[in-house]
Every structure is written in structure tokens, then in C-alpha cells.
Amino acid sequence: MEKAKYIWMNGEFVPWDDAKVHVLTHTLHYGNGVFEGTRAYKTAKGLAIFRLRDHTKRLLNSAKITAIKVPYTLEELENAQIELLRQNSFDGNVYIRPLIYLGYGVMGLYHVNAPVEVAIAAWKWGAYLGDEGLEKGIRVKVSSFARNSVKSTMGKAKAVANYLNSQMAKYEAIIAGYEEALLLDEEGFVAEGSGECLFIVRDGVLISPPNDNSLESITQDTILKIAHEKGIPVERRRVTRDEVYIADEAFFTGTAAEVTPIREVDGRIIGSGSRGEMTKELQTAYFDIVYGRNPAYEHMLTYI
Ligand code: PMP
């Protein structure tokens, strides 16, 4: 990865190479930490963070869910992200990774007395699933892992611990020759990708599963707003794997993945086997918004 100059750690701008933790950092052992993934795009008016408030709110909600008391306010965390991008003077698109973790000083599972630490890193990052994927689409495997059960984990939190499930699914998909995993819930309905939400298109209707077993995705919400504005009919309902196989189009959404078409699932070609028309329309609209080319969505951008 490409290093930046500084990482924000507990209120200080620390040189990238010095942003270190002790090996007895609580989160490293017991997995209670929460994070965000936010993007900033280089617009005609300079770098702009997309939906900063929504991402920062979700970060604080994630901490609330996993019972971590954060020593910073929403505004302080927003300002830290803005200032970090200024201090690093990036010349292209960046990915921002705020992380709230439990530090060094207490061991044992009772986490409440462990120090709460906050770090925010940002670095230059291109298309998560590849530039080619954005245009041609990717190949996806339904995972042998069920998505984290709501009976034992809390998927509304972007919690570090939830990503073991994602990581194993992604690993399995890649070693089997695919690019991404699609996880079903314990009942067999589509939950989400390892780090994305799913959309399918059938007979002109845009369909996305409810967020019962997935993160409340900000990109999914943006796509739904675009669809609403364009008058595209939308259904939020359960989807099975065979319905994905016979969809006219399918795509993933996520801050990192942006809008990535899916061209194949488990050896079944989706639609024409390349980016579908509605996918292209929504993807174009999404990029117009994040790059500041649609004045109606200016309120979603925070200029640096
Ligand atoms: N699901 C999971 C498990 C994720 O990690 C992500 C990425 N944050 C998403 C969905 C998409 O969420 P968002 O659009 O807010 O990035």
C-alpha cells in the first residue's frame, strides 16, 4: 500500500511509520473494535469526502452496539478526518479508515476498563474489485459459510469481529478462482457479499434484500435514492441464490466496491455476461454524484 504522511491517533497527527500499538492491545486478542470505510474523491472543487456524516454516525453506532465508550464527539471525529486529508495533501482519490479499538493495559474478557483508542488512516486506493471489474463485471461464488447469525453476532455494527466470517468467505472464493463471495443467511436467503450489498434486476425491477442480515450500507442507500429519483421500481425483499442465477443483471455496492457488476455466479452467466444497462445507468449516476458532477447531491459531499 502507498504510505501517506500522517495517521491521526488519539488527537495527534503521527508520522505514518510511527503509528504503532503494543502487542497486548486488547482488540488484537479479543476482537472488540469497530471501524469505517469512507471514500474521498477528487472533484473539480478539490477532494470531497462522500457522506462523511453518515459514515461517522455509523462508526459511533457501531461502538454503541459493541459497548465501547468513545471519548470523541461526532463533530470531533468528522473534523479529524477532514484535517487528516488536509495534512496529507493527497493528489488523488483516497480511502479513509477510522478505527476504534481497545488498547493496552487490561487483559481478560471484561473489556470496560481497557483504554479506548481511536486512529484514522487514509491512503490512496483505486477500485477495490479492479478497474476491469467495474466495467466487465466480476465472477462470484456463493459461500459455504453462512453470514454471521443475528442470534450470536450484531451485523448492524461494522465490528472487527464480524470480518472473520467475511474474510473466510473471501478466501474461499478466491482460492476457488472467483473474485468475490456471496453469503446467504442461515435460512438460505441472500445476506450480502463479504464487504458489499447485493442488487439484482428482473424485468426492469431493482431488487435488494432487506438489511436483516447485513450491514446498513450507505452505498446501497445512495443507489436506492438514485433509483427513486429515476422512477425505477424497487423491491426490498428476500432473494434466493437461484433467483440471482436467473436475474437479468446483478451488482454489488459498497464504499470500497462502489458499483461493481456481477457477470457470473457459481458458473451461471448473469444476463448477457457483462455489465447490464440498468447497472450502467446507476453506476454512472453514482460516479457523477461522488465526483461532484450532480448538484442535487452536493449535500452528500464534504469538501476538504
Ligand atoms: N456489507 C459489509 C459486510 C461491508 O463491510 C460493507 C462495507 N462497509 C458493506 C456491506 C457496504 O457498506 P457501505 O456501502 O456503507 O460501504
py3Dmol code that shows the C-alpha trace and the ligand (Angstrom):
import py3Dmol

protein = """\
ATOM      1  CA  MET A   1       0.000   0.000   0.000  1.00  0.00           C
ATOM      2  CA  GLU A   2       1.036   3.566  -0.592  1.00  0.00           C
ATOM      3  CA  LYS A   3       2.048   5.327   2.614  1.00  0.00           C
ATOM      4  CA  ALA A   4       0.649   8.742   3.470  1.00  0.00           C
ATOM      5  CA  LYS A   5       2.408  11.299   5.689  1.00  0.00           C
ATOM      6  CA  TYR A   6       0.304  11.129   8.850  1.00  0.00           C
ATOM      7  CA  ILE A   7      -2.150   8.968  10.737  1.00  0.00           C
ATOM      8  CA  TRP A   8      -4.447  10.595  13.289  1.00  0.00           C
ATOM      9  CA  MET A   9      -4.090   8.785  16.634  1.00  0.00           C
ATOM     10  CA  ASN A  10      -5.970   9.944  19.708  1.00  0.00           C
ATOM     11  CA  GLY A  11      -5.940  13.579  18.670  1.00  0.00           C
ATOM     12  CA  GLU A  12      -2.381  13.755  17.313  1.00  0.00           C
ATOM     13  CA  PHE A  13      -1.014  13.601  13.785  1.00  0.00           C
ATOM     14  CA  VAL A  14       1.568  10.823  13.990  1.00  0.00           C
ATOM     15  CA  PRO A  15       4.038  10.084  11.144  1.00  0.00           C
ATOM     16  CA  TRP A  16       2.797   7.014   9.227  1.00  0.00           C
ATOM     17  CA  ASP A  17       5.666   4.744  10.292  1.00  0.00           C
ATOM     18  CA  ASP A  18       5.260   5.635  13.973  1.00  0.00           C
ATOM     19  CA  ALA A  19       1.543   4.785  14.232  1.00  0.00           C
ATOM     20  CA  LYS A  20       2.088   1.611  16.299  1.00  0.00           C
ATOM     21  CA  VAL A  21       0.363  -0.374  19.058  1.00  0.00           C
ATOM     22  CA  HIS A  22       1.515  -2.659  21.863  1.00  0.00           C
ATOM     23  CA  VAL A  23       1.277  -6.417  21.265  1.00  0.00           C
ATOM     24  CA  LEU A  24      -1.046  -6.698  24.261  1.00  0.00           C
ATOM     25  CA  THR A  25      -3.591  -4.391  22.641  1.00  0.00           C
ATOM     26  CA  HIS A  26      -6.945  -5.744  23.857  1.00  0.00           C
ATOM     27  CA  THR A  27      -8.638  -5.739  20.441  1.00  0.00           C
ATOM     28  CA  LEU A  28      -5.840  -7.863  18.946  1.00  0.00           C
ATOM     29  CA  HIS A  29      -6.708 -10.639  21.387  1.00  0.00           C
ATOM     30  CA  TYR A  30     -10.456 -10.477  21.861  1.00  0.00           C
ATOM     31  CA  GLY A  31     -11.693  -8.765  18.713  1.00  0.00           C
ATOM     32  CA  ASN A  32     -13.807  -5.933  20.069  1.00  0.00           C
ATOM     33  CA  GLY A  33     -13.219  -2.968  17.804  1.00  0.00           C
ATOM     34  CA  VAL A  34     -15.238  -1.067  15.216  1.00  0.00           C
ATOM     35  CA  PHE A  35     -14.284   0.713  12.044  1.00  0.00           C
ATOM     36  CA  GLU A  36     -15.446   2.598   8.991  1.00  0.00           C
ATOM     37  CA  GLY A  37     -14.540   2.727   5.357  1.00  0.00           C
ATOM     38  CA  THR A  38     -15.185   6.051   3.682  1.00  0.00           C
ATOM     39  CA  ARG A  39     -14.029   7.420   0.356  1.00  0.00           C
ATOM     40  CA  ALA A  40     -12.992  10.865  -0.763  1.00  0.00           C
ATOM     41  CA  TYR A  41     -12.970  11.680  -4.470  1.00  0.00           C
ATOM     42  CA  LYS A  42     -11.039  14.273  -6.402  1.00  0.00           C
ATOM     43  CA  THR A  43     -13.729  16.604  -7.710  1.00  0.00           C
ATOM     44  CA  ALA A  44     -13.420  19.776  -9.804  1.00  0.00           C
ATOM     45  CA  LYS A  45     -13.538  21.704  -6.496  1.00  0.00           C
ATOM     46  CA  GLY A  46     -10.884  19.550  -4.792  1.00  0.00           C
ATOM     47  CA  LEU A  47     -11.048  16.441  -2.639  1.00  0.00           C
ATOM     48  CA  ALA A  48     -14.526  15.736  -1.204  1.00  0.00           C
ATOM     49  CA  ILE A  49     -15.498  13.112   1.380  1.00  0.00           C
ATOM     50  CA  PHE A  50     -18.653  11.234   0.396  1.00  0.00           C
ATOM     51  CA  ARG A  51     -21.352  11.020   3.084  1.00  0.00           C
ATOM     52  CA  LEU A  52     -18.945  11.805   5.914  1.00  0.00           C
ATOM     53  CA  ARG A  53     -21.712  12.396   8.463  1.00  0.00           C
ATOM     54  CA  ASP A  54     -23.431   9.078   7.702  1.00  0.00           C
ATOM     55  CA  HIS A  55     -20.193   7.118   7.957  1.00  0.00           C
ATOM     56  CA  THR A  56     -19.188   8.841  11.194  1.00  0.00           C
ATOM     57  CA  LYS A  57     -22.637   8.275  12.692  1.00  0.00           C
ATOM     58  CA  ARG A  58     -22.433   4.602  11.788  1.00  0.00           C
ATOM     59  CA  LEU A  59     -18.995   4.424  13.432  1.00  0.00           C
ATOM     60  CA  LEU A  60     -20.414   5.779  16.691  1.00  0.00           C
ATOM     61  CA  ASN A  61     -23.435   3.488  16.428  1.00  0.00           C
ATOM     62  CA  SER A  62     -21.123   0.508  15.898  1.00  0.00           C
ATOM     63  CA  ALA A  63     -19.258   1.457  19.096  1.00  0.00           C
ATOM     64  CA  LYS A  64     -22.552   1.788  20.971  1.00  0.00           C
ATOM     65  CA  ILE A  65     -23.601  -1.680  19.823  1.00  0.00           C
ATOM     66  CA  THR A  66     -20.351  -3.302  20.971  1.00  0.00           C
ATOM     67  CA  ALA A  67     -20.361  -1.327  24.263  1.00  0.00           C
ATOM     68  CA  ILE A  68     -17.329   0.863  23.628  1.00  0.00           C
ATOM     69  CA  LYS A  69     -17.462   4.372  25.091  1.00  0.00           C
ATOM     70  CA  VAL A  70     -15.900   6.728  22.567  1.00  0.00           C
ATOM     71  CA  PRO A  71     -14.108   9.763  24.025  1.00  0.00           C
ATOM     72  CA  TYR A  72     -14.832  11.935  20.940  1.00  0.00           C
ATOM     73  CA  THR A  73     -17.977  13.552  19.579  1.00  0.00           C
ATOM     74  CA  LEU A  74     -19.365  13.168  16.077  1.00  0.00           C
ATOM     75  CA  GLU A  75     -18.088  16.642  15.166  1.00  0.00           C
ATOM     76  CA  GLU A  76     -14.609  15.945  16.570  1.00  0.00           C
ATOM     77  CA  LEU A  77     -14.335  12.744  14.553  1.00  0.00           C
ATOM     78  CA  GLU A  78     -15.561  14.468  11.398  1.00  0.00           C
ATOM     79  CA  ASN A  79     -13.066  17.290  11.851  1.00  0.00           C
ATOM     80  CA  ALA A  80     -10.250  14.805  12.469  1.00  0.00           C
ATOM     81  CA  GLN A  81     -10.988  13.134   9.108  1.00  0.00           C
ATOM     82  CA  ILE A  82     -11.147  16.457   7.268  1.00  0.00           C
ATOM     83  CA  GLU A  83      -7.935  17.687   8.896  1.00  0.00           C
ATOM     84  CA  LEU A  84      -6.181  14.385   8.172  1.00  0.00           C
ATOM     85  CA  LEU A  85      -6.859  14.749   4.462  1.00  0.00           C
ATOM     86  CA  ARG A  86      -5.635  18.352   4.577  1.00  0.00           C
ATOM     87  CA  GLN A  87      -2.413  17.440   6.415  1.00  0.00           C
ATOM     88  CA  ASN A  88      -1.648  14.629   3.980  1.00  0.00           C
ATOM     89  CA  SER A  89      -2.251  16.811   0.885  1.00  0.00           C
ATOM     90  CA  PHE A  90      -3.376  13.892  -1.293  1.00  0.00           C
ATOM     91  CA  ASP A  91      -3.421  14.390  -5.044  1.00  0.00           C
ATOM     92  CA  GLY A  92      -5.985  11.675  -5.911  1.00  0.00           C
ATOM     93  CA  ASN A  93      -8.903   9.630  -4.557  1.00  0.00           C
ATOM     94  CA  VAL A  94      -8.436   8.253  -1.054  1.00  0.00           C
ATOM     95  CA  TYR A  95      -9.950   5.709   1.275  1.00  0.00           C
ATOM     96  CA  ILE A  96     -10.384   6.710   4.919  1.00  0.00           C
ATOM     97  CA  ARG A  97     -10.245   4.104   7.683  1.00  0.00           C
ATOM     98  CA  PRO A  98     -11.297   5.246  11.157  1.00  0.00           C
ATOM     99  CA  LEU A  99     -10.762   2.517  13.767  1.00  0.00           C
ATOM    100  CA  ILE A 100     -11.911   2.489  17.378  1.00  0.00           C
ATOM    101  CA  TYR A 101     -10.119  -0.159  19.380  1.00  0.00           C
ATOM    102  CA  LEU A 102      -9.342  -1.180  22.923  1.00  0.00           C
ATOM    103  CA  GLY A 103      -5.733  -0.547  23.780  1.00  0.00           C
ATOM    104  CA  TYR A 104      -3.062  -1.865  26.099  1.00  0.00           C
ATOM    105  CA  GLY A 105      -3.381  -2.081  29.865  1.00  0.00           C
ATOM    106  CA  VAL A 106      -6.057  -4.628  30.727  1.00  0.00           C
ATOM    107  CA  MET A 107      -6.338  -8.291  29.770  1.00  0.00           C
ATOM    108  CA  GLY A 108      -9.268 -10.645  30.221  1.00  0.00           C
ATOM    109  CA  LEU A 109     -12.627 -10.575  28.521  1.00  0.00           C
ATOM    110  CA  TYR A 110     -14.270  -7.870  30.615  1.00  0.00           C
ATOM    111  CA  HIS A 111     -13.396  -5.012  28.306  1.00  0.00           C
ATOM    112  CA  VAL A 112     -14.854  -1.997  30.057  1.00  0.00           C
ATOM    113  CA  ASN A 113     -11.633  -0.914  31.799  1.00  0.00           C
ATOM    114  CA  ALA A 114      -9.464  -1.163  28.687  1.00  0.00           C
ATOM    115  CA  PRO A 115      -8.417   2.209  27.239  1.00  0.00           C
ATOM    116  CA  VAL A 116     -10.429   3.273  24.194  1.00  0.00           C
ATOM    117  CA  GLU A 117      -8.159   4.357  21.361  1.00  0.00           C
ATOM    118  CA  VAL A 118      -9.096   5.999  18.086  1.00  0.00           C
ATOM    119  CA  ALA A 119      -6.987   6.015  14.943  1.00  0.00           C
ATOM    120  CA  ILE A 120      -7.791   7.333  11.486  1.00  0.00           C
ATOM    121  CA  ALA A 121      -5.681   6.438   8.478  1.00  0.00           C
ATOM    122  CA  ALA A 122      -6.161   7.478   4.865  1.00  0.00           C
ATOM    123  CA  TRP A 123      -4.400   6.287   1.759  1.00  0.00           C
ATOM    124  CA  LYS A 124      -4.670   6.385  -1.997  1.00  0.00           C
ATOM    125  CA  TRP A 125      -6.803   3.453  -3.127  1.00  0.00           C
ATOM    126  CA  GLY A 126      -8.201   2.569  -6.524  1.00  0.00           C
ATOM    127  CA  ALA A 127     -11.077   0.234  -7.461  1.00  0.00           C
ATOM    128  CA  TYR A 128     -11.428  -2.455  -4.752  1.00  0.00           C
ATOM    129  CA  LEU A 129     -12.528  -5.169  -7.172  1.00  0.00           C
ATOM    130  CA  GLY A 130     -10.362  -3.888 -10.027  1.00  0.00           C
ATOM    131  CA  ASP A 131     -10.910  -1.304 -12.775  1.00  0.00           C
ATOM    132  CA  GLU A 132     -11.771  -4.108 -15.146  1.00  0.00           C
ATOM    133  CA  GLY A 133     -14.384  -5.400 -12.699  1.00  0.00           C
ATOM    134  CA  LEU A 134     -16.157  -2.029 -12.726  1.00  0.00           C
ATOM    135  CA  GLU A 135     -16.622  -2.322 -16.471  1.00  0.00           C
ATOM    136  CA  LYS A 136     -16.820  -6.004 -17.272  1.00  0.00           C
ATOM    137  CA  GLY A 137     -18.171  -7.368 -14.035  1.00  0.00           C
ATOM    138  CA  ILE A 138     -16.818  -9.967 -11.642  1.00  0.00           C
ATOM    139  CA  ARG A 139     -17.263 -13.687 -11.003  1.00  0.00           C
ATOM    140  CA  VAL A 140     -18.889 -14.567  -7.695  1.00  0.00           C
ATOM    141  CA  LYS A 141     -19.207 -17.735  -5.619  1.00  0.00           C
ATOM    142  CA  VAL A 142     -21.975 -18.443  -3.161  1.00  0.00           C
ATOM    143  CA  SER A 143     -20.094 -19.098   0.046  1.00  0.00           C
ATOM    144  CA  SER A 144     -20.145 -22.322   2.038  1.00  0.00           C
ATOM    145  CA  PHE A 145     -20.149 -20.026   5.093  1.00  0.00           C
ATOM    146  CA  ALA A 146     -23.484 -18.664   6.282  1.00  0.00           C
ATOM    147  CA  ARG A 147     -23.454 -14.952   7.116  1.00  0.00           C
ATOM    148  CA  ASN A 148     -22.955 -14.243  10.823  1.00  0.00           C
ATOM    149  CA  SER A 149     -26.136 -15.210  12.630  1.00  0.00           C
ATOM    150  CA  VAL A 150     -28.146 -12.441  14.266  1.00  0.00           C
ATOM    151  CA  LYS A 151     -28.513 -14.815  17.210  1.00  0.00           C
ATOM    152  CA  SER A 152     -24.816 -14.632  18.018  1.00  0.00           C
ATOM    153  CA  THR A 153     -23.406 -11.506  16.361  1.00  0.00           C
ATOM    154  CA  MET A 154     -24.582  -7.981  15.605  1.00  0.00           C
ATOM    155  CA  GLY A 155     -24.393  -7.150  11.927  1.00  0.00           C
ATOM    156  CA  LYS A 156     -25.527  -3.532  12.250  1.00  0.00           C
ATOM    157  CA  ALA A 157     -22.110  -2.867  13.792  1.00  0.00           C
ATOM    158  CA  LYS A 158     -19.157  -2.594  11.460  1.00  0.00           C
ATOM    159  CA  ALA A 159     -17.306  -4.602  14.055  1.00  0.00           C
ATOM    160  CA  VAL A 160     -13.831  -6.055  13.609  1.00  0.00           C
ATOM    161  CA  ALA A 161     -15.036  -9.452  14.837  1.00  0.00           C
ATOM    162  CA  ASN A 162     -17.698  -9.701  12.133  1.00  0.00           C
ATOM    163  CA  TYR A 163     -14.992  -9.745   9.490  1.00  0.00           C
ATOM    164  CA  LEU A 164     -13.619 -13.200  10.274  1.00  0.00           C
ATOM    165  CA  ASN A 165     -16.758 -14.523   8.590  1.00  0.00           C
ATOM    166  CA  SER A 166     -16.211 -12.154   5.621  1.00  0.00           C
ATOM    167  CA  GLN A 167     -12.518 -12.960   5.443  1.00  0.00           C
ATOM    168  CA  MET A 168     -13.026 -16.736   5.335  1.00  0.00           C
ATOM    169  CA  ALA A 169     -15.731 -16.381   2.670  1.00  0.00           C
ATOM    170  CA  LYS A 170     -13.494 -14.134   0.562  1.00  0.00           C
ATOM    171  CA  TYR A 171     -10.543 -16.506   0.938  1.00  0.00           C
ATOM    172  CA  GLU A 172     -12.663 -19.474  -0.070  1.00  0.00           C
ATOM    173  CA  ALA A 173     -14.000 -17.639  -3.140  1.00  0.00           C
ATOM    174  CA  ILE A 174     -10.576 -16.504  -4.322  1.00  0.00           C
ATOM    175  CA  ILE A 175      -8.821 -19.834  -3.924  1.00  0.00           C
ATOM    176  CA  ALA A 176     -11.691 -21.387  -5.884  1.00  0.00           C
ATOM    177  CA  GLY A 177     -10.926 -18.959  -8.736  1.00  0.00           C
ATOM    178  CA  TYR A 178     -13.669 -16.374  -8.154  1.00  0.00           C
ATOM    179  CA  GLU A 179     -13.337 -12.713  -7.266  1.00  0.00           C
ATOM    180  CA  GLU A 180     -15.904 -12.300  -4.514  1.00  0.00           C
ATOM    181  CA  ALA A 181     -18.181 -14.279  -2.209  1.00  0.00           C
ATOM    182  CA  LEU A 182     -21.939 -14.016  -1.779  1.00  0.00           C
ATOM    183  CA  LEU A 183     -23.082 -15.070   1.671  1.00  0.00           C
ATOM    184  CA  LEU A 184     -26.514 -16.482   2.432  1.00  0.00           C
ATOM    185  CA  ASP A 185     -28.140 -16.240   5.841  1.00  0.00           C
ATOM    186  CA  GLU A 186     -28.813 -19.301   7.966  1.00  0.00           C
ATOM    187  CA  GLU A 187     -32.149 -19.822   6.243  1.00  0.00           C
ATOM    188  CA  GLY A 188     -30.547 -19.743   2.792  1.00  0.00           C
ATOM    189  CA  PHE A 189     -31.617 -16.251   1.703  1.00  0.00           C
ATOM    190  CA  VAL A 190     -29.079 -13.789   0.306  1.00  0.00           C
ATOM    191  CA  ALA A 191     -27.473 -11.722   3.046  1.00  0.00           C
ATOM    192  CA  GLU A 192     -24.607  -9.771   1.414  1.00  0.00           C
ATOM    193  CA  GLY A 193     -21.137 -10.020  -0.091  1.00  0.00           C
ATOM    194  CA  SER A 194     -18.037 -10.185   2.085  1.00  0.00           C
ATOM    195  CA  GLY A 195     -17.987  -6.385   2.080  1.00  0.00           C
ATOM    196  CA  GLU A 196     -20.839  -5.350  -0.218  1.00  0.00           C
ATOM    197  CA  CYS A 197     -24.612  -5.437  -0.544  1.00  0.00           C
ATOM    198  CA  LEU A 198     -26.314  -7.160  -3.477  1.00  0.00           C
ATOM    199  CA  PHE A 199     -28.755  -5.849  -6.048  1.00  0.00           C
ATOM    200  CA  ILE A 200     -30.416  -7.814  -8.841  1.00  0.00           C
ATOM    201  CA  VAL A 201     -32.580  -6.630 -11.719  1.00  0.00           C
ATOM    202  CA  ARG A 202     -35.548  -8.665 -13.013  1.00  0.00           C
ATOM    203  CA  ASP A 203     -37.909  -7.390 -15.692  1.00  0.00           C
ATOM    204  CA  GLY A 204     -36.953  -3.784 -15.055  1.00  0.00           C
ATOM    205  CA  VAL A 205     -37.399  -4.041 -11.275  1.00  0.00           C
ATOM    206  CA  LEU A 206     -34.450  -3.330  -8.998  1.00  0.00           C
ATOM    207  CA  ILE A 207     -34.372  -5.762  -6.067  1.00  0.00           C
ATOM    208  CA  SER A 208     -32.187  -5.730  -2.943  1.00  0.00           C
ATOM    209  CA  PRO A 209     -32.613  -7.890   0.157  1.00  0.00           C
ATOM    210  CA  PRO A 210     -33.556  -6.161   3.407  1.00  0.00           C
ATOM    211  CA  ASN A 211     -30.725  -5.420   5.858  1.00  0.00           C
ATOM    212  CA  ASP A 212     -31.818  -8.055   8.382  1.00  0.00           C
ATOM    213  CA  ASN A 213     -28.569  -9.960   7.928  1.00  0.00           C
ATOM    214  CA  SER A 214     -26.315  -7.275   6.556  1.00  0.00           C
ATOM    215  CA  LEU A 215     -24.687  -4.008   7.366  1.00  0.00           C
ATOM    216  CA  GLU A 216     -26.865  -0.948   6.713  1.00  0.00           C
ATOM    217  CA  SER A 217     -24.941   0.030   3.630  1.00  0.00           C
ATOM    218  CA  ILE A 218     -24.533   3.672   2.739  1.00  0.00           C
ATOM    219  CA  THR A 219     -23.837   2.883  -0.924  1.00  0.00           C
ATOM    220  CA  GLN A 220     -26.954   0.721  -1.128  1.00  0.00           C
ATOM    221  CA  ASP A 221     -28.905   3.652   0.298  1.00  0.00           C
ATOM    222  CA  THR A 222     -27.401   6.006  -2.311  1.00  0.00           C
ATOM    223  CA  ILE A 223     -28.380   3.615  -5.120  1.00  0.00           C
ATOM    224  CA  LEU A 224     -31.921   3.376  -3.740  1.00  0.00           C
ATOM    225  CA  LYS A 225     -32.151   7.187  -3.688  1.00  0.00           C
ATOM    226  CA  ILE A 226     -30.943   7.355  -7.312  1.00  0.00           C
ATOM    227  CA  ALA A 227     -33.442   4.668  -8.362  1.00  0.00           C
ATOM    228  CA  HIS A 228     -36.251   6.534  -6.609  1.00  0.00           C
ATOM    229  CA  GLU A 229     -35.313   9.765  -8.386  1.00  0.00           C
ATOM    230  CA  LYS A 230     -35.201   7.995 -11.756  1.00  0.00           C
ATOM    231  CA  GLY A 231     -38.567   6.334 -11.187  1.00  0.00           C
ATOM    232  CA  ILE A 232     -37.068   2.821 -11.287  1.00  0.00           C
ATOM    233  CA  PRO A 233     -39.358   0.369  -9.468  1.00  0.00           C
ATOM    234  CA  VAL A 234     -37.646  -1.031  -6.367  1.00  0.00           C
ATOM    235  CA  GLU A 235     -38.387  -4.060  -4.200  1.00  0.00           C
ATOM    236  CA  ARG A 236     -36.773  -4.781  -0.847  1.00  0.00           C
ATOM    237  CA  ARG A 237     -37.425  -8.442  -0.252  1.00  0.00           C
ATOM    238  CA  ARG A 238     -35.740 -11.749   0.329  1.00  0.00           C
ATOM    239  CA  VAL A 239     -33.780 -13.214  -2.583  1.00  0.00           C
ATOM    240  CA  THR A 240     -32.647 -16.805  -3.032  1.00  0.00           C
ATOM    241  CA  ARG A 241     -29.498 -17.977  -4.812  1.00  0.00           C
ATOM    242  CA  ASP A 242     -31.454 -19.391  -7.765  1.00  0.00           C
ATOM    243  CA  GLU A 243     -33.144 -16.029  -8.261  1.00  0.00           C
ATOM    244  CA  VAL A 244     -29.701 -14.455  -8.550  1.00  0.00           C
ATOM    245  CA  TYR A 245     -28.739 -17.077 -11.160  1.00  0.00           C
ATOM    246  CA  ILE A 246     -31.707 -16.104 -13.382  1.00  0.00           C
ATOM    247  CA  ALA A 247     -31.555 -12.338 -12.800  1.00  0.00           C
ATOM    248  CA  ASP A 248     -31.200 -10.077 -15.849  1.00  0.00           C
ATOM    249  CA  GLU A 249     -28.484  -8.124 -14.045  1.00  0.00           C
ATOM    250  CA  ALA A 250     -26.709  -8.232 -10.704  1.00  0.00           C
ATOM    251  CA  PHE A 251     -24.267  -5.930  -8.973  1.00  0.00           C
ATOM    252  CA  PHE A 252     -22.552  -5.300  -5.664  1.00  0.00           C
ATOM    253  CA  THR A 253     -22.474  -1.975  -3.838  1.00  0.00           C
ATOM    254  CA  GLY A 254     -20.072  -0.806  -1.177  1.00  0.00           C
ATOM    255  CA  THR A 255     -17.871   2.160  -0.400  1.00  0.00           C
ATOM    256  CA  ALA A 256     -14.809   0.195  -1.495  1.00  0.00           C
ATOM    257  CA  ALA A 257     -16.536  -1.814  -4.252  1.00  0.00           C
ATOM    258  CA  GLU A 258     -18.567   1.220  -5.435  1.00  0.00           C
ATOM    259  CA  VAL A 259     -20.987  -0.243  -8.027  1.00  0.00           C
ATOM    260  CA  THR A 260     -19.444  -3.461  -9.352  1.00  0.00           C
ATOM    261  CA  PRO A 261     -21.370  -5.518 -11.905  1.00  0.00           C
ATOM    262  CA  ILE A 262     -21.572  -9.286 -11.412  1.00  0.00           C
ATOM    263  CA  ARG A 263     -21.218 -11.294 -14.604  1.00  0.00           C
ATOM    264  CA  GLU A 264     -21.255 -14.840 -13.252  1.00  0.00           C
ATOM    265  CA  VAL A 265     -22.398 -16.631 -10.106  1.00  0.00           C
ATOM    266  CA  ASP A 266     -21.386 -20.273  -9.486  1.00  0.00           C
ATOM    267  CA  GLY A 267     -20.792 -20.888 -13.197  1.00  0.00           C
ATOM    268  CA  ARG A 268     -24.152 -19.369 -14.239  1.00  0.00           C
ATOM    269  CA  ILE A 269     -23.793 -16.395 -16.596  1.00  0.00           C
ATOM    270  CA  ILE A 270     -25.868 -13.452 -15.389  1.00  0.00           C
ATOM    271  CA  GLY A 271     -27.874 -11.771 -18.153  1.00  0.00           C
ATOM    272  CA  SER A 272     -25.636 -11.003 -21.106  1.00  0.00           C
ATOM    273  CA  GLY A 273     -22.492 -11.849 -19.132  1.00  0.00           C
ATOM    274  CA  SER A 274     -21.362  -8.242 -18.933  1.00  0.00           C
ATOM    275  CA  ARG A 275     -22.451  -5.011 -17.239  1.00  0.00           C
ATOM    276  CA  GLY A 276     -26.224  -4.629 -17.682  1.00  0.00           C
ATOM    277  CA  GLU A 277     -27.991  -1.481 -18.868  1.00  0.00           C
ATOM    278  CA  MET A 278     -29.582  -0.575 -15.544  1.00  0.00           C
ATOM    279  CA  THR A 279     -26.342  -1.335 -13.710  1.00  0.00           C
ATOM    280  CA  LYS A 280     -24.514   1.003 -16.072  1.00  0.00           C
ATOM    281  CA  GLU A 281     -27.094   3.746 -15.597  1.00  0.00           C
ATOM    282  CA  LEU A 282     -26.914   3.508 -11.795  1.00  0.00           C
ATOM    283  CA  GLN A 283     -23.134   3.197 -11.777  1.00  0.00           C
ATOM    284  CA  THR A 284     -22.772   6.290 -13.973  1.00  0.00           C
ATOM    285  CA  ALA A 285     -25.167   8.231 -11.745  1.00  0.00           C
ATOM    286  CA  TYR A 286     -23.225   7.092  -8.650  1.00  0.00           C
ATOM    287  CA  PHE A 287     -19.889   8.243 -10.051  1.00  0.00           C
ATOM    288  CA  ASP A 288     -21.429  11.560 -11.149  1.00  0.00           C
ATOM    289  CA  ILE A 289     -22.559  12.123  -7.556  1.00  0.00           C
ATOM    290  CA  VAL A 290     -19.319  11.168  -5.780  1.00  0.00           C
ATOM    291  CA  TYR A 291     -17.249  13.209  -8.236  1.00  0.00           C
ATOM    292  CA  GLY A 292     -19.434  16.268  -7.582  1.00  0.00           C
ATOM    293  CA  ARG A 293     -20.986  16.362 -11.050  1.00  0.00           C
ATOM    294  CA  ASN A 294     -24.600  16.302  -9.813  1.00  0.00           C
ATOM    295  CA  PRO A 295     -25.569  19.485  -7.922  1.00  0.00           C
ATOM    296  CA  ALA A 296     -28.674  17.795  -6.473  1.00  0.00           C
ATOM    297  CA  TYR A 297     -26.395  15.623  -4.314  1.00  0.00           C
ATOM    298  CA  GLU A 298     -23.863  18.292  -3.256  1.00  0.00           C
ATOM    299  CA  HIS A 299     -25.102  17.976   0.324  1.00  0.00           C
ATOM    300  CA  MET A 300     -23.545  14.488   0.446  1.00  0.00           C
ATOM    301  CA  LEU A 301     -20.052  15.888  -0.161  1.00  0.00           C
ATOM    302  CA  THR A 302     -17.705  17.471   2.356  1.00  0.00           C
ATOM    303  CA  TYR A 303     -15.059  19.475   0.561  1.00  0.00           C
ATOM    304  CA  ILE A 304     -11.590  19.466   2.110  1.00  0.00           C
TER     305      ILE A 304
END
"""
ligand_1 = """\
16
PMP
N -21.595 -5.208 3.968
C -20.423 -5.346 4.581
C -20.167 -6.566 5.379
C -19.435 -4.357 4.449
O -18.239 -4.499 5.033
C -19.699 -3.226 3.661
C -18.639 -2.166 3.500
N -18.690 -1.217 4.521
C -20.946 -3.119 3.050
C -21.872 -4.128 3.216
C -21.294 -1.907 2.250
O -21.464 -0.812 3.101
P -21.164 0.664 2.618
O -21.924 0.849 1.353
O -21.707 1.520 3.694
O -19.708 0.791 2.433
"""
view = py3Dmol.view(width=600, height=400)
view.addModel(protein, "pdb")
view.setStyle({"model": 0}, {"cartoon": {"style": "trace"}})
view.addModel(ligand_1, "xyz")
view.setStyle({"model": 1}, {"stick": {}})
view.zoomTo()
view.show()
